[in-house]
Amino acid sequence: MSAKLKIRLVKSPIGYNLRQKRTLRALGLRRLSATVEHEDVPVVRGMISKVSHLVEVEEVN
């Protein structure tokens, strides 16, 4: 069983490029302080790295 990641949007994407906004939408983050859980897979890790300045990540067992 793989670990899960809890991702929270901590900074508004307003003023950032469309690609970063779409990455947040693809992760399921719609509004500030929204939290989602995803499997810890390389695809999700890559998405997080592109918007790391806007999100907070925590590992969940």
PDB file of N, CA, C and O in Angstrom:
ATOM      1  N   MET A   1       0.845  -1.185   0.000  1.00  0.00           N
ATOM      2  CA  MET A   1       0.000   0.000   0.000  1.00  0.00           C
ATOM      3  C   MET A   1       0.892   1.251   0.000  1.00  0.00           C
ATOM      4  O   MET A   1       1.777   1.403   0.842  1.00  0.00           O
ATOM      5  N   SER A   2       0.637   2.126  -0.953  1.00  0.00           N
ATOM      6  CA  SER A   2       1.479   3.319  -1.040  1.00  0.00           C
ATOM      7  C   SER A   2       0.972   4.408  -0.102  1.00  0.00           C
ATOM      8  O   SER A   2      -0.197   4.423   0.286  1.00  0.00           O
ATOM      9  N   ALA A   3       1.864   5.306   0.249  1.00  0.00           N
ATOM     10  CA  ALA A   3       1.506   6.408   1.142  1.00  0.00           C
ATOM     11  C   ALA A   3       0.639   7.417   0.402  1.00  0.00           C
ATOM     12  O   ALA A   3       0.551   7.418  -0.826  1.00  0.00           O
ATOM     13  N   LYS A   4       0.008   8.268   1.188  1.00  0.00           N
ATOM     14  CA  LYS A   4      -0.816   9.318   0.604  1.00  0.00           C
ATOM     15  C   LYS A   4      -0.197  10.662   0.926  1.00  0.00           C
ATOM     16  O   LYS A   4       0.551  10.801   1.894  1.00  0.00           O
ATOM     17  N   LEU A   5      -0.514  11.643   0.108  1.00  0.00           N
ATOM     18  CA  LEU A   5      -0.061  13.006   0.327  1.00  0.00           C
ATOM     19  C   LEU A   5      -1.267  13.897   0.568  1.00  0.00           C
ATOM     20  O   LEU A   5      -2.252  13.831  -0.169  1.00  0.00           O
ATOM     21  N   LYS A   6      -1.192  14.725   1.592  1.00  0.00           N
ATOM     22  CA  LYS A   6      -2.236  15.712   1.851  1.00  0.00           C
ATOM     23  C   LYS A   6      -1.700  17.044   1.333  1.00  0.00           C
ATOM     24  O   LYS A   6      -0.674  17.534   1.805  1.00  0.00           O
ATOM     25  N   ILE A   7      -2.396  17.622   0.368  1.00  0.00           N
ATOM     26  CA  ILE A   7      -1.953  18.852  -0.286  1.00  0.00           C
ATOM     27  C   ILE A   7      -2.944  19.962   0.035  1.00  0.00           C
ATOM     28  O   ILE A   7      -4.153  19.796  -0.130  1.00  0.00           O
ATOM     29  N   ARG A   8      -2.415  21.109   0.500  1.00  0.00           N
ATOM     30  CA  ARG A   8      -3.276  22.237   0.873  1.00  0.00           C
ATOM     31  C   ARG A   8      -2.821  23.479   0.123  1.00  0.00           C
ATOM     32  O   ARG A   8      -1.627  23.774   0.064  1.00  0.00           O
ATOM     33  N   LEU A   9      -3.772  24.204  -0.450  1.00  0.00           N
ATOM     34  CA  LEU A   9      -3.474  25.448  -1.161  1.00  0.00           C
ATOM     35  C   LEU A   9      -3.337  26.572  -0.143  1.00  0.00           C
ATOM     36  O   LEU A   9      -4.308  26.926   0.524  1.00  0.00           O
ATOM     37  N   VAL A  10      -2.132  27.138  -0.019  1.00  0.00           N
ATOM     38  CA  VAL A  10      -1.877  28.158   1.001  1.00  0.00           C
ATOM     39  C   VAL A  10      -1.664  29.554   0.420  1.00  0.00           C
ATOM     40  O   VAL A  10      -1.654  30.539   1.158  1.00  0.00           O
ATOM     41  N   LYS A  11      -1.492  29.641  -0.904  1.00  0.00           N
ATOM     42  CA  LYS A  11      -1.294  30.949  -1.528  1.00  0.00           C
ATOM     43  C   LYS A  11      -2.128  31.024  -2.795  1.00  0.00           C
ATOM     44  O   LYS A  11      -2.215  30.050  -3.543  1.00  0.00           O
ATOM     45  N   SER A  12      -2.738  32.172  -3.039  1.00  0.00           N
ATOM     46  CA  SER A  12      -3.604  32.350  -4.189  1.00  0.00           C
ATOM     47  C   SER A  12      -2.828  32.280  -5.501  1.00  0.00           C
ATOM     48  O   SER A  12      -1.729  32.825  -5.604  1.00  0.00           O
ATOM     49  N   PRO A  13      -3.401  31.608  -6.507  1.00  0.00           N
ATOM     50  CA  PRO A  13      -2.739  31.531  -7.813  1.00  0.00           C
ATOM     51  C   PRO A  13      -2.953  32.783  -8.674  1.00  0.00           C
ATOM     52  O   PRO A  13      -2.468  32.839  -9.804  1.00  0.00           O
ATOM     53  N   ILE A  14      -3.663  33.773  -8.161  1.00  0.00           N
ATOM     54  CA  ILE A  14      -3.879  35.006  -8.921  1.00  0.00           C
ATOM     55  C   ILE A  14      -2.523  35.661  -9.179  1.00  0.00           C
ATOM     56  O   ILE A  14      -1.721  35.829  -8.260  1.00  0.00           O
ATOM     57  N   GLY A  15      -2.278  36.023 -10.420  1.00  0.00           N
ATOM     58  CA  GLY A  15      -1.020  36.654 -10.784  1.00  0.00           C
ATOM     59  C   GLY A  15       0.024  35.675 -11.291  1.00  0.00           C
ATOM     60  O   GLY A  15       1.094  36.088 -11.740  1.00  0.00           O
ATOM     61  N   TYR A  16      -0.277  34.372 -11.226  1.00  0.00           N
ATOM     62  CA  TYR A  16       0.635  33.363 -11.752  1.00  0.00           C
ATOM     63  C   TYR A  16       0.115  32.899 -13.108  1.00  0.00           C
ATOM     64  O   TYR A  16      -1.040  33.146 -13.455  1.00  0.00           O
ATOM     65  N   ASN A  17       0.970  32.230 -13.867  1.00  0.00           N
ATOM     66  CA  ASN A  17       0.568  31.890 -15.232  1.00  0.00           C
ATOM     67  C   ASN A  17      -0.510  30.806 -15.280  1.00  0.00           C
ATOM     68  O   ASN A  17      -0.728  30.076 -14.313  1.00  0.00           O
ATOM     69  N   LEU A  18      -1.165  30.725 -16.413  1.00  0.00           N
ATOM     70  CA  LEU A  18      -2.299  29.824 -16.616  1.00  0.00           C
ATOM     71  C   LEU A  18      -1.921  28.366 -16.397  1.00  0.00           C
ATOM     72  O   LEU A  18      -2.734  27.579 -15.912  1.00  0.00           O
ATOM     73  N   ARG A  19      -0.708  28.007 -16.748  1.00  0.00           N
ATOM     74  CA  ARG A  19      -0.260  26.622 -16.597  1.00  0.00           C
ATOM     75  C   ARG A  19      -0.261  26.190 -15.132  1.00  0.00           C
ATOM     76  O   ARG A  19      -0.653  25.070 -14.806  1.00  0.00           O
ATOM     77  N   GLN A  20       0.183  27.092 -14.252  1.00  0.00           N
ATOM     78  CA  GLN A  20       0.195  26.780 -12.824  1.00  0.00           C
ATOM     79  C   GLN A  20      -1.231  26.710 -12.280  1.00  0.00           C
ATOM     80  O   GLN A  20      -1.527  25.864 -11.436  1.00  0.00           O
ATOM     81  N   LYS A  21      -2.109  27.579 -12.749  1.00  0.00           N
ATOM     82  CA  LYS A  21      -3.513  27.547 -12.324  1.00  0.00           C
ATOM     83  C   LYS A  21      -4.167  26.235 -12.744  1.00  0.00           C
ATOM     84  O   LYS A  21      -4.939  25.647 -11.986  1.00  0.00           O
ATOM     85  N   ARG A  22      -3.857  25.783 -13.946  1.00  0.00           N
ATOM     86  CA  ARG A  22      -4.432  24.523 -14.433  1.00  0.00           C
ATOM     87  C   ARG A  22      -3.874  23.320 -13.682  1.00  0.00           C
ATOM     88  O   ARG A  22      -4.576  22.327 -13.491  1.00  0.00           O
ATOM     89  N   THR A  23      -2.626  23.403 -13.261  1.00  0.00           N
ATOM     90  CA  THR A  23      -2.031  22.325 -12.469  1.00  0.00           C
ATOM     91  C   THR A  23      -2.758  22.212 -11.132  1.00  0.00           C
ATOM     92  O   THR A  23      -3.040  21.107 -10.669  1.00  0.00           O
ATOM     93  N   LEU A  24      -3.060  23.348 -10.511  1.00  0.00           N
ATOM     94  CA  LEU A  24      -3.809  23.330  -9.245  1.00  0.00           C
ATOM     95  C   LEU A  24      -5.194  22.742  -9.444  1.00  0.00           C
ATOM     96  O   LEU A  24      -5.663  21.964  -8.613  1.00  0.00           O
ATOM     97  N   ARG A  25      -5.858  23.108 -10.542  1.00  0.00           N
ATOM     98  CA  ARG A  25      -7.189  22.562 -10.827  1.00  0.00           C
ATOM     99  C   ARG A  25      -7.117  21.043 -11.027  1.00  0.00           C
ATOM    100  O   ARG A  25      -7.991  20.306 -10.571  1.00  0.00           O
ATOM    101  N   ALA A  26      -6.073  20.594 -11.711  1.00  0.00           N
ATOM    102  CA  ALA A  26      -5.902  19.161 -11.963  1.00  0.00           C
ATOM    103  C   ALA A  26      -5.663  18.397 -10.661  1.00  0.00           C
ATOM    104  O   ALA A  26      -6.037  17.230 -10.542  1.00  0.00           O
ATOM    105  N   LEU A  27      -5.044  19.053  -9.698  1.00  0.00           N
ATOM    106  CA  LEU A  27      -4.838  18.429  -8.389  1.00  0.00           C
ATOM    107  C   LEU A  27      -6.126  18.432  -7.562  1.00  0.00           C
ATOM    108  O   LEU A  27      -6.221  17.728  -6.556  1.00  0.00           O
ATOM    109  N   GLY A  28      -7.104  19.215  -7.982  1.00  0.00           N
ATOM    110  CA  GLY A  28      -8.376  19.279  -7.263  1.00  0.00           C
ATOM    111  C   GLY A  28      -8.459  20.444  -6.295  1.00  0.00           C
ATOM    112  O   GLY A  28      -9.356  20.490  -5.453  1.00  0.00           O
ATOM    113  N   LEU A  29      -7.532  21.384  -6.409  1.00  0.00           N
ATOM    114  CA  LEU A  29      -7.516  22.541  -5.505  1.00  0.00           C
ATOM    115  C   LEU A  29      -8.260  23.696  -6.171  1.00  0.00           C
ATOM    116  O   LEU A  29      -7.811  24.247  -7.176  1.00  0.00           O
ATOM    117  N   ARG A  30      -9.400  24.049  -5.592  1.00  0.00           N
ATOM    118  CA  ARG A  30     -10.249  25.062  -6.204  1.00  0.00           C
ATOM    119  C   ARG A  30     -10.167  26.407  -5.478  1.00  0.00           C
ATOM    120  O   ARG A  30     -10.189  27.459  -6.117  1.00  0.00           O
ATOM    121  N   ARG A  31     -10.072  26.376  -4.161  1.00  0.00           N
ATOM    122  CA  ARG A  31     -10.067  27.622  -3.392  1.00  0.00           C
ATOM    123  C   ARG A  31      -9.006  27.591  -2.302  1.00  0.00           C
ATOM    124  O   ARG A  31      -8.491  26.526  -1.959  1.00  0.00           O
ATOM    125  N   LEU A  32      -8.682  28.753  -1.763  1.00  0.00           N
ATOM    126  CA  LEU A  32      -7.667  28.889  -0.736  1.00  0.00           C
ATOM    127  C   LEU A  32      -8.000  28.009   0.472  1.00  0.00           C
ATOM    128  O   LEU A  32      -9.162  27.919   0.869  1.00  0.00           O
ATOM    129  N   SER A  33      -7.022  27.384   1.037  1.00  0.00           N
ATOM    130  CA  SER A  33      -7.130  26.475   2.184  1.00  0.00           C
ATOM    131  C   SER A  33      -7.812  25.153   1.857  1.00  0.00           C
ATOM    132  O   SER A  33      -8.089  24.362   2.758  1.00  0.00           O
ATOM    133  N   ALA A  34      -8.085  24.908   0.585  1.00  0.00           N
ATOM    134  CA  ALA A  34      -8.665  23.628   0.186  1.00  0.00           C
ATOM    135  C   ALA A  34      -7.611  22.540   0.389  1.00  0.00           C
ATOM    136  O   ALA A  34      -6.422  22.761   0.156  1.00  0.00           O
ATOM    137  N   THR A  35      -8.061  21.364   0.824  1.00  0.00           N
ATOM    138  CA  THR A  35      -7.155  20.245   1.066  1.00  0.00           C
ATOM    139  C   THR A  35      -7.631  19.035   0.279  1.00  0.00           C
ATOM    140  O   THR A  35      -8.821  18.723   0.257  1.00  0.00           O
ATOM    141  N   VAL A  36      -6.685  18.355  -0.369  1.00  0.00           N
ATOM    142  CA  VAL A  36      -7.000  17.119  -1.103  1.00  0.00           C
ATOM    143  C   VAL A  36      -5.965  16.063  -0.739  1.00  0.00           C
ATOM    144  O   VAL A  36      -4.866  16.381  -0.285  1.00  0.00           O
ATOM    145  N   GLU A  37      -6.335  14.804  -0.947  1.00  0.00           N
ATOM    146  CA  GLU A  37      -5.409  13.696  -0.724  1.00  0.00           C
ATOM    147  C   GLU A  37      -5.201  12.961  -2.034  1.00  0.00           C
ATOM    148  O   GLU A  37      -6.155  12.683  -2.761  1.00  0.00           O
ATOM    149  N   HIS A  38      -3.946  12.648  -2.330  1.00  0.00           N
ATOM    150  CA  HIS A  38      -3.590  11.902  -3.534  1.00  0.00           C
ATOM    151  C   HIS A  38      -2.590  10.817  -3.154  1.00  0.00           C
ATOM    152  O   HIS A  38      -1.903  10.913  -2.137  1.00  0.00           O
ATOM    153  N   GLU A  39      -2.521   9.782  -3.989  1.00  0.00           N
ATOM    154  CA  GLU A  39      -1.502   8.748  -3.816  1.00  0.00           C
ATOM    155  C   GLU A  39      -0.133   9.369  -4.074  1.00  0.00           C
ATOM    156  O   GLU A  39      -0.001  10.290  -4.881  1.00  0.00           O
ATOM    157  N   ASP A  40       0.871   8.865  -3.391  1.00  0.00           N
ATOM    158  CA  ASP A  40       2.230   9.358  -3.574  1.00  0.00           C
ATOM    159  C   ASP A  40       2.852   8.651  -4.779  1.00  0.00           C
ATOM    160  O   ASP A  40       3.525   7.631  -4.636  1.00  0.00           O
ATOM    161  N   VAL A  41       2.617   9.208  -5.961  1.00  0.00           N
ATOM    162  CA  VAL A  41       3.154   8.665  -7.211  1.00  0.00           C
ATOM    163  C   VAL A  41       3.970   9.749  -7.905  1.00  0.00           C
ATOM    164  O   VAL A  41       3.775  10.933  -7.633  1.00  0.00           O
ATOM    165  N   PRO A  42       4.877   9.365  -8.794  1.00  0.00           N
ATOM    166  CA  PRO A  42       5.729  10.353  -9.454  1.00  0.00           C
ATOM    167  C   PRO A  42       4.974  11.446 -10.215  1.00  0.00           C
ATOM    168  O   PRO A  42       5.434  12.587 -10.261  1.00  0.00           O
ATOM    169  N   VAL A  43       3.842  11.122 -10.802  1.00  0.00           N
ATOM    170  CA  VAL A  43       3.066  12.117 -11.555  1.00  0.00           C
ATOM    171  C   VAL A  43       2.598  13.237 -10.625  1.00  0.00           C
ATOM    172  O   VAL A  43       2.729  14.418 -10.947  1.00  0.00           O
ATOM    173  N   VAL A  44       2.058  12.857  -9.481  1.00  0.00           N
ATOM    174  CA  VAL A  44       1.571  13.852  -8.520  1.00  0.00           C
ATOM    175  C   VAL A  44       2.745  14.632  -7.934  1.00  0.00           C
ATOM    176  O   VAL A  44       2.641  15.843  -7.737  1.00  0.00           O
ATOM    177  N   ARG A  45       3.855  13.958  -7.655  1.00  0.00           N
ATOM    178  CA  ARG A  45       5.043  14.649  -7.136  1.00  0.00           C
ATOM    179  C   ARG A  45       5.529  15.712  -8.125  1.00  0.00           C
ATOM    180  O   ARG A  45       5.937  16.800  -7.718  1.00  0.00           O
ATOM    181  N   GLY A  46       5.485  15.398  -9.411  1.00  0.00           N
ATOM    182  CA  GLY A  46       5.896  16.355 -10.439  1.00  0.00           C
ATOM    183  C   GLY A  46       4.989  17.566 -10.478  1.00  0.00           C
ATOM    184  O   GLY A  46       5.453  18.697 -10.624  1.00  0.00           O
ATOM    185  N   MET A  47       3.680  17.323 -10.347  1.00  0.00           N
ATOM    186  CA  MET A  47       2.716  18.431 -10.336  1.00  0.00           C
ATOM    187  C   MET A  47       2.956  19.326  -9.124  1.00  0.00           C
ATOM    188  O   MET A  47       2.904  20.551  -9.227  1.00  0.00           O
ATOM    189  N   ILE A  48       3.216  18.709  -7.983  1.00  0.00           N
ATOM    190  CA  ILE A  48       3.476  19.465  -6.753  1.00  0.00           C
ATOM    191  C   ILE A  48       4.734  20.315  -6.904  1.00  0.00           C
ATOM    192  O   ILE A  48       4.772  21.458  -6.449  1.00  0.00           O
ATOM    193  N   SER A  49       5.758  19.762  -7.539  1.00  0.00           N
ATOM    194  CA  SER A  49       7.007  20.514  -7.683  1.00  0.00           C
ATOM    195  C   SER A  49       6.820  21.760  -8.540  1.00  0.00           C
ATOM    196  O   SER A  49       7.524  22.751  -8.344  1.00  0.00           O
ATOM    197  N   LYS A  50       5.884  21.729  -9.485  1.00  0.00           N
ATOM    198  CA  LYS A  50       5.633  22.882 -10.343  1.00  0.00           C
ATOM    199  C   LYS A  50       4.897  24.008  -9.621  1.00  0.00           C
ATOM    200  O   LYS A  50       5.005  25.171 -10.009  1.00  0.00           O
ATOM    201  N   VAL A  51       4.151  23.665  -8.575  1.00  0.00           N
ATOM    202  CA  VAL A  51       3.396  24.694  -7.829  1.00  0.00           C
ATOM    203  C   VAL A  51       3.773  24.676  -6.349  1.00  0.00           C
ATOM    204  O   VAL A  51       2.957  25.019  -5.494  1.00  0.00           O
ATOM    205  N   SER A  52       5.008  24.278  -6.049  1.00  0.00           N
ATOM    206  CA  SER A  52       5.439  24.128  -4.657  1.00  0.00           C
ATOM    207  C   SER A  52       5.387  25.433  -3.868  1.00  0.00           C
ATOM    208  O   SER A  52       5.268  25.414  -2.643  1.00  0.00           O
ATOM    209  N   HIS A  53       5.476  26.567  -4.563  1.00  0.00           N
ATOM    210  CA  HIS A  53       5.431  27.868  -3.903  1.00  0.00           C
ATOM    211  C   HIS A  53       4.012  28.264  -3.504  1.00  0.00           C
ATOM    212  O   HIS A  53       3.823  29.263  -2.810  1.00  0.00           O
ATOM    213  N   LEU A  54       3.014  27.495  -3.935  1.00  0.00           N
ATOM    214  CA  LEU A  54       1.616  27.803  -3.639  1.00  0.00           C
ATOM    215  C   LEU A  54       0.959  26.795  -2.702  1.00  0.00           C
ATOM    216  O   LEU A  54      -0.119  27.059  -2.170  1.00  0.00           O
ATOM    217  N   VAL A  55       1.592  25.653  -2.496  1.00  0.00           N
ATOM    218  CA  VAL A  55       0.975  24.584  -1.714  1.00  0.00           C
ATOM    219  C   VAL A  55       1.839  24.142  -0.543  1.00  0.00           C
ATOM    220  O   VAL A  55       3.033  24.433  -0.470  1.00  0.00           O
ATOM    221  N   GLU A  56       1.191  23.431   0.368  1.00  0.00           N
ATOM    222  CA  GLU A  56       1.854  22.834   1.532  1.00  0.00           C
ATOM    223  C   GLU A  56       1.556  21.333   1.443  1.00  0.00           C
ATOM    224  O   GLU A  56       0.406  20.942   1.242  1.00  0.00           O
ATOM    225  N   VAL A  57       2.570  20.505   1.590  1.00  0.00           N
ATOM    226  CA  VAL A  57       2.413  19.055   1.425  1.00  0.00           C
ATOM    227  C   VAL A  57       2.785  18.327   2.704  1.00  0.00           C
ATOM    228  O   VAL A  57       3.766  18.660   3.368  1.00  0.00           O
ATOM    229  N   GLU A  58       1.972  17.318   3.038  1.00  0.00           N
ATOM    230  CA  GLU A  58       2.204  16.530   4.236  1.00  0.00           C
ATOM    231  C   GLU A  58       1.945  15.060   3.906  1.00  0.00           C
ATOM    232  O   GLU A  58       0.971  14.738   3.225  1.00  0.00           O
ATOM    233  N   GLU A  59       2.809  14.176   4.382  1.00  0.00           N
ATOM    234  CA  GLU A  59       2.604  12.738   4.135  1.00  0.00           C
ATOM    235  C   GLU A  59       1.653  12.167   5.184  1.00  0.00           C
ATOM    236  O   GLU A  59       1.742  12.482   6.370  1.00  0.00           O
ATOM    237  N   VAL A  60       0.740  11.319   4.712  1.00  0.00           N
ATOM    238  CA  VAL A  60      -0.252  10.714   5.594  1.00  0.00           C
ATOM    239  C   VAL A  60      -0.112   9.203   5.464  1.00  0.00           C
ATOM    240  O   VAL A  60       0.054   8.687   4.358  1.00  0.00           O
ATOM    241  N   ASN A  61      -0.176   8.494   6.583  1.00  0.00           N
ATOM    242  CA  ASN A  61      -0.082   7.026   6.549  1.00  0.00           C
ATOM    243  C   ASN A  61      -1.442   6.392   6.477  1.00  0.00           C
ATOM    244  O   ASN A  61      -1.551   5.166   6.441  1.00  0.00           O
TER     245      ASN A  61
END
